[in-house]
Amino acid sequence: MLAKLLSVAITGMDASVVEVELDQTRGLPGLIMVGLPDQAIKESRDRVQSAILNSGYQYPNRKVVINLAPAELKKEGAVYDLPIALGILMVSEQISAERAASYLILGELALDGSVRPARGVLAAAITARQQGYKGVIVPLENIHEAKVILDGRAKVNRQESAGFEVIGVSNLEEAVGFLGEGIAPISPTTPAEEAAAESQYDFQDVRGHEMLKRALTVAAAGAHNTIMMGPPGSGKTMCAKRIPTILPELSYEESLETTKIYSIAGVMQPGQGWIKIRPFRSPHHSVSGPGLVGGGTYPRPGEVSLAHNGVLFLDEA
């Protein structure tokens, strides 16, 4: 029996749809995985097996082949655990999930079957909505991040994406219940009321430094760069941390861009949805090149990207 589910791969600042294909064939029992998976994905066979057994299901004593397509696209991370586990249950005919093809699914599995948070959830939700899928199934801890796409101001490419659903699951059983039996573990999430964004810093806290405050005000108004020179303890960092409080509030587009970057970088706080305050990034002066500008074998955002729409403070430059 052949099963097909959909997940995502993060490519730069966007998410690409990945087909997770599974087939149960003749041969020695085992899990064969192809499609340029990284080491974290290859290790998923042990996590998935324990998660399935500890959730009360049977692990098939057959050879199962898993293909992550497109094959030429590198895949990384543990976000494929949940679709792989659901696919194994489908090919072993323990569940029937015709609805699986309508949702993008991602999430890391613990050994007890619980679903752990993943990075890039917002990018996955944006891709799913733009390409007309019915919704996304994400870890429950990422649901506030994913429901950003449900905001009425969100711009989509297709009118048929109305009624987009964000389903949060806390364990494998809830995902099976939703896909196999059509029982949602929770009601599809709707946008929550946004609280006013507040910063722990305030520019009016600065006493003295009239010339510096004037220079920073001009820089904030015109989006200029500034060099501050002075002895340690004179207040350079203190003033720099308060620059975001005199910048204009983030627009919807800017907030979406910033939230998407933080989601892909995996630095969102638990339960956090929107990034509503302009970011302030202050990397250590020994930061590496890739750490500052991004990059790596699997490209990740660097400090420059994380400071997008905000302030990048380079101390001891």
Secondary structure, DSSP 8 states (H G I E B T S, - for coil): -EEEEEEEEEETTEEEEEEEEEEEESSSSEEEEESSB-HHHHTHHHHHHHHHHHTT----SSEEEEEEESTTS-B-SSTTHHHHHHHHHHHTTS---GGGGGEEE--EE-TTSBEE--S-HHHHHHHHHHTT-SEEEEEGGGHHHHGGGGSTT---S-GGGTT-EEEEESBHHHHHHHHHH---SS-------------S--GGG--S-HHHHHHHHHHHHHT--------TTSSHHHHHHTGGGGS----HHHHHHHHHHHHHHT---TT-----S--EE---TT--HHHHH-BTTTTB--HHHHTTTSEE--TT-
